[in-house]
């Protein structure tokens, strides 16, 4: 059973924190969360003290901001991993395609993985493939290398790719699951198109809301200034 510390290490691996921040550990990550919460809590408390001045409000603002700041790094890593997975989809599709091509050509597993590495453009995925190939060459332990590769991502398509690699590695050649791989490629392409369309729609909606908000705020500001001028004129 994995403890809390072990789960955090797995989280850092799967979200790509270990790739983007080399040398990061569970202890360093926890300290970053503490410092982020402390910083945001103090800034919010100071702002509440300046503009509101009520002790209860200051404590509430500082506490809420501190809690939000503590969880901010974790949310940022999850968002970064989500975006990484979207960017990886074309490369993952190519992985399946190259495995299929190399299988039909009768290539061995190590050669196939080398071709996959050369065909990959995404930095995070390419680095993981390089490390997996290096471990296979150095230790000849395909199972351990593939499992280590799988632990670096939180992506169902990479998980399925690793299952295929492990099953094919038992015989030394890519001779199985060709039909499933073709189906996976089709599913990934469809999902990628849907996600891209949804992303465009969300951006258009966000941009429209931004414009609408600017218009509303401008109208409120002009109305407030007009009201202020009227009050000033009456008083004078």
C-alpha positions as CSV (number, residue, x, y, z in Angstrom):
1,X,0.0,0.0,0.0
2,X,1.4,3.4,-1.0
3,X,1.6,6.0,1.7
4,X,0.8,9.7,1.5
5,X,4.4,10.5,0.5
6,X,4.4,7.8,-2.1
7,X,1.2,9.1,-3.6
8,X,2.6,12.6,-3.9
9,X,5.7,11.2,-5.6
10,X,3.4,9.4,-8.1
11,X,1.4,12.6,-8.6
12,X,4.5,14.5,-9.4
13,X,5.6,11.9,-11.9
14,X,2.2,11.5,-13.6
15,X,1.5,15.3,-13.9
16,X,4.9,16.0,-15.5
17,X,6.3,18.0,-12.6
18,X,9.5,15.9,-12.5
19,X,10.0,16.8,-16.2
20,X,9.3,20.5,-16.0
21,X,11.0,21.0,-12.7
22,X,14.0,18.6,-12.6
23,X,15.1,17.7,-9.1
24,X,11.7,18.4,-7.5
25,X,10.8,16.1,-4.6
26,X,7.8,15.6,-2.4
27,X,9.4,17.7,0.3
28,X,10.2,20.6,-2.1
29,X,6.7,20.5,-3.5
30,X,5.1,20.6,-0.1
31,X,7.2,23.6,0.8
32,X,6.2,25.4,-2.4
33,X,2.5,24.8,-1.4
34,X,3.1,26.2,2.1
35,X,4.9,29.2,0.8
36,X,2.2,29.9,-1.8
37,X,-0.5,29.7,0.8
38,X,1.4,31.9,3.2
39,X,2.1,34.5,0.5
40,X,-1.4,34.7,-0.8
41,X,-2.9,34.7,2.7
42,X,-0.7,37.6,3.8
43,X,-1.3,39.6,0.7
44,X,-5.1,39.1,1.0
45,X,-5.0,39.9,4.7
46,X,-3.1,43.1,4.0
47,X,-5.4,44.2,1.2
48,X,-8.5,43.5,3.4
49,X,-6.9,45.5,6.2
50,X,-6.3,48.5,3.9
51,X,-9.7,48.6,2.2
52,X,-12.0,47.1,4.9
53,X,-10.2,47.3,8.2
54,X,-12.4,44.9,10.1
55,X,-10.5,42.2,12.0
56,X,-13.0,39.5,11.2
57,X,-12.9,40.2,7.5
58,X,-9.1,40.3,7.5
59,X,-8.9,36.9,9.2
60,X,-11.5,35.5,6.8
61,X,-9.8,36.9,3.7
62,X,-6.4,35.7,4.8
63,X,-7.6,32.2,5.7
64,X,-9.5,31.7,2.5
65,X,-6.7,33.0,0.4
66,X,-4.2,30.9,2.3
67,X,-6.2,27.7,1.7
68,X,-6.6,28.6,-2.0
69,X,-2.9,29.3,-2.3
70,X,-2.0,25.9,-0.7
71,X,-4.0,24.1,-3.4
72,X,-3.0,26.4,-6.2
73,X,0.2,24.5,-7.2
74,X,-1.7,21.2,-7.4
75,X,-4.4,22.7,-9.5
76,X,-1.7,24.3,-11.8
77,X,0.0,20.9,-12.2
78,X,-3.3,19.2,-13.1
79,X,-4.1,21.9,-15.6
80,X,-0.6,21.7,-17.1
81,X,-0.9,17.9,-17.4
82,X,-4.3,18.2,-19.1
83,X,-2.8,20.6,-21.6
84,X,0.1,18.3,-22.1
85,X,-2.2,15.4,-22.8
86,X,-4.0,17.4,-25.5
87,X,-0.7,18.4,-27.1
88,X,0.5,14.8,-27.1
89,X,-2.5,13.4,-28.9
90,X,-1.0,13.8,-32.4
91,X,2.2,12.1,-31.3
92,X,0.4,9.3,-29.5
93,X,-1.6,8.7,-32.7
94,X,1.7,8.5,-34.6
95,X,3.0,6.0,-32.0
96,X,0.2,3.6,-32.8
97,X,0.7,4.2,-36.5
98,X,4.4,3.5,-36.4
99,X,3.9,0.4,-34.3
100,X,1.4,-0.9,-36.8
101,X,3.8,-0.1,-39.7
102,X,6.8,-1.7,-38.0
103,X,4.8,-4.8,-37.1
104,X,3.8,-5.4,-40.7
105,X,7.5,-4.9,-41.6
106,X,8.5,-7.6,-39.1
107,X,10.7,-5.2,-37.0
108,X,11.8,-6.1,-33.5
109,X,10.5,-4.3,-30.4
110,X,13.6,-2.3,-29.7
111,X,13.8,-1.0,-33.3
112,X,10.1,-0.1,-33.2
113,X,10.5,1.9,-30.1
114,X,13.5,3.7,-31.6
115,X,11.4,4.7,-34.6
116,X,8.7,5.9,-32.2
117,X,11.2,8.1,-30.4
118,X,12.4,9.7,-33.7
119,X,8.8,10.3,-34.8
120,X,7.8,12.1,-31.6
121,X,7.8,15.9,-31.4
122,X,6.4,16.6,-27.9
123,X,9.3,17.2,-25.6
124,X,7.9,15.5,-22.5
125,X,6.8,12.4,-24.4
126,X,10.1,12.3,-26.4
127,X,12.2,12.5,-23.3
128,X,10.2,9.6,-21.7
129,X,10.7,7.5,-24.8
130,X,14.4,8.2,-24.8
131,X,14.7,7.1,-21.2
132,X,12.7,4.0,-21.9
133,X,14.8,3.0,-24.9
134,X,18.0,3.7,-22.9
135,X,16.9,1.5,-20.1
136,X,15.9,-1.3,-22.4
137,X,19.3,-1.2,-24.1
138,X,21.1,-1.0,-20.8
139,X,19.2,-3.6,-18.8
140,X,17.3,-5.7,-21.4
141,X,14.4,-5.5,-19.0
142,X,11.5,-4.4,-21.3
143,X,8.8,-4.9,-18.6
144,X,10.5,-2.6,-16.1
145,X,11.3,0.0,-18.7
146,X,7.8,0.2,-20.1
147,X,6.2,0.3,-16.6
148,X,8.5,3.2,-15.6
149,X,7.5,4.9,-18.8
150,X,3.8,4.4,-18.1
151,X,4.2,5.9,-14.6
152,X,5.3,9.2,-16.1
153,X,1.9,10.0,-17.6
154,X,-1.7,10.1,-16.6
155,X,-3.1,9.3,-20.0
156,X,-5.3,6.3,-20.9
157,X,-4.0,6.0,-24.4
158,X,-0.4,5.8,-23.2
159,X,-1.5,3.1,-20.7
160,X,-3.0,1.1,-23.6
161,X,0.1,1.7,-25.7
162,X,2.2,0.2,-22.9
163,X,-0.1,-2.8,-22.6
164,X,0.4,-3.5,-26.3
165,X,4.2,-3.1,-26.0
166,X,4.3,-5.5,-23.0
167,X,2.2,-8.1,-24.8
168,X,4.2,-7.8,-28.0
169,X,7.5,-7.9,-26.0
170,X,6.7,-11.4,-24.8
171,X,7.3,-12.8,-28.3
172,X,9.9,-10.3,-29.4
173,X,7.9,-9.1,-32.4
174,X,4.9,-6.8,-32.9
175,X,2.4,-9.5,-34.1
176,X,-0.6,-8.9,-31.9
177,X,-3.5,-6.5,-31.3
178,X,-3.3,-4.9,-34.8
179,X,-7.0,-4.6,-35.0
180,X,-7.3,-3.0,-31.6
181,X,-4.5,-0.5,-32.4
182,X,-6.3,0.6,-35.6
183,X,-9.5,1.2,-33.5
184,X,-7.5,3.1,-30.9
185,X,-6.1,5.4,-33.6
186,X,-9.6,6.1,-34.9
187,X,-10.9,6.8,-31.4
188,X,-8.0,9.2,-30.6
189,X,-8.4,11.1,-33.8
190,X,-12.1,11.6,-33.1
191,X,-11.5,12.6,-29.5
192,X,-8.8,15.0,-30.6
193,X,-11.1,16.7,-33.0
194,X,-13.9,17.0,-30.4
195,X,-11.6,18.4,-27.8
196,X,-10.2,21.0,-30.3
197,X,-13.7,22.0,-31.3
198,X,-14.7,22.4,-27.7
199,X,-11.6,24.3,-26.9
200,X,-12.3,26.8,-29.7
201,X,-15.9,27.2,-28.6
202,X,-14.8,27.9,-25.0
203,X,-12.3,30.5,-26.2
204,X,-14.9,32.2,-28.3
205,X,-17.3,32.2,-25.4
206,X,-14.7,33.5,-23.0
207,X,-13.8,36.3,-25.5
208,X,-17.4,37.2,-25.9
209,X,-18.0,37.3,-22.1
210,X,-14.9,39.5,-21.8
211,X,-16.1,42.0,-24.3
212,X,-19.6,42.0,-22.7
213,X,-18.0,42.5,-19.3
214,X,-15.9,45.4,-20.6
215,X,-19.0,47.0,-22.1
216,X,-21.0,46.6,-18.9
217,X,-18.2,47.9,-16.7
218,X,-17.7,50.9,-19.0
219,X,-21.4,51.7,-18.9
220,X,-21.5,51.4,-15.1
221,X,-18.4,53.7,-14.9
222,X,-20.0,56.3,-17.1
223,X,-23.3,56.1,-15.2
224,X,-21.4,56.5,-11.9
225,X,-19.4,59.5,-13.2
226,X,-22.6,61.1,-14.5
227,X,-24.3,60.5,-11.1
228,X,-21.3,61.9,-9.3
229,X,-21.3,65.0,-11.5
230,X,-25.0,65.5,-10.9
231,X,-24.6,65.2,-7.1
232,X,-21.6,67.5,-7.1
233,X,-23.6,70.1,-9.2
234,X,-26.5,70.0,-6.7
235,X,-24.3,70.4,-3.7
236,X,-22.3,73.3,-5.1
